[in-house]
Amino acid sequence: MYCEIHPFTLGVDPALAALRALRPTGIVLSGGPSSVYDPGAPTISPAVFELGVPILGICYGAQLTAHLLGGDVQPAARREYGRAAVRIKQASGVFRTCQAGEELSVWASHGDRVAALPPGFVHTAESDNCTMSGFAFAERRIHCVQFHPEVVHTPRGAELLGNWLFGICNAAGDWSMAAFVDEAVARIRRQVGSSGRVICGLSGGVDSSVAAALLHRAIGDRLTCIFVDNGLLRRGEREQVAAIFLDHFKVDLRVVDAEQRFLGALADVTDPEAKRKTIGREFIAVFDDQARQIAGAGFLAQGTLYPDVIESVSFKGPSAVIKSHHNVGGLPERMKLALVEPLRELFKDEVRQLGLELGLPRHMVWRQPFPGPGLAVRCLGHLTRQRLDVLRAADAIIEEEIRAAGLYESIWQSFGVLLPVRSVGVMGDARTYEEALALRAVHSRDGMTADWVPLPYELLGRISSRVINEVRGINRVVYDITSKPPGTIEWE
Ligand code: XMP
């Protein structure tokens, strides 16, 4: 299914007009952290419910539906965050493939609840904590769920969305990655023109690699890739990237050695947001330098994904800035380059599909995501070459062990975080007083939500013992068992 996300900030009437013009197959009213009673809370025109288009209200969207159509929304006595069990009361609509009385494991995240249904609605699902986990007005094709079917932690969520799309919206389901490639290639060619040159910031990660491959497909040798060694990379990364891109793509790849520049700028920076901003600023400067050296370069390509866009560019309030992703914001204004972001509407799983569609090697497409600011956001406190080397050594051991256990591809991300916390230990007969490493491994489908991985105890033990024995500077390893939300995947 092709899907677009539009911000409510368009305004109630323009949004209604835009919806009429779009003639969508279905409308999803999404979740969000507001309460329907908050001043300025996201809202829509009640006329949206009269368009005759199927509507699915999720979490806040369900509460908003209830609120606008005459139901009652109240603060819940007990907030529901994380896993919840929902009992099906009516096995129809989005629950048509379930049995009445059946329990589904779902992911929920809400503080308000629907206390009374609007006229005409029936109650379709409940949980111990929230009676109105599901409600619907089948004849008007309005269906609501209080939980999140769109996250991977609701195991049957895709099935419920399928029930809605194919059973209620009568969607065709004929939008494919191959179609996306053609569309994206055409869009890039339109934007860049027949002679424009594009610079692509390559990190070696999945996103920028796929963006580069897509651009290569669209404009061939009018693409120049720049790889910045900022001193915040994993062990051997620079060499791997150079090998893959020179051999595989045969693109014009320029490797910039900027370690001293970045570490110099970051020397006294410990605040997470300040680190991210400093790195963003330095990237701009490095790219600016490079761009000047490439005759005729008018565009900068980036592998920005949809989650980066959502979390950085706050739609005025709701997803209030959680982290400033260094690859969005600030770049094009400062540089004399227009931005090309061919992956901006995609989630990670879609980017991987796209990579395979473009013929990228599996090991590249299945590389675990690595954040733009690199090890900077995993090396808490002061960033020094020495501490980064300690983290690099530990990280290499973690990757080696996770791969050896055959888990690398099934885990979204597994990595170490160096903590600026020293504790006392004993090695041989000597006292140690060194830093601690947090091991983090999470399952996720798109980086938006995540759950910690119950790694086998033996594997945890092996990683811990190897790190402590082989890496000088770490004498304690702890395991992070926080999901997202309420945590984030990276520690900074
Ligand atoms: P968080 O820590 O926000 O991370 O839960 C979600 C996903 O995004 C990655 N990440 C980044 N990726 N630039 C990126 O390209 C960034 O600044 C950045 N920060 C976090 C993170 O590794 C995880 O996969």
Residues whose N, C-alpha, C, O or C-beta is under 5 A from the ligand:
A	BS01	XMP	S324 H325 H326 P369 F370 P371 G372 P373 G447 T488 I489 E490
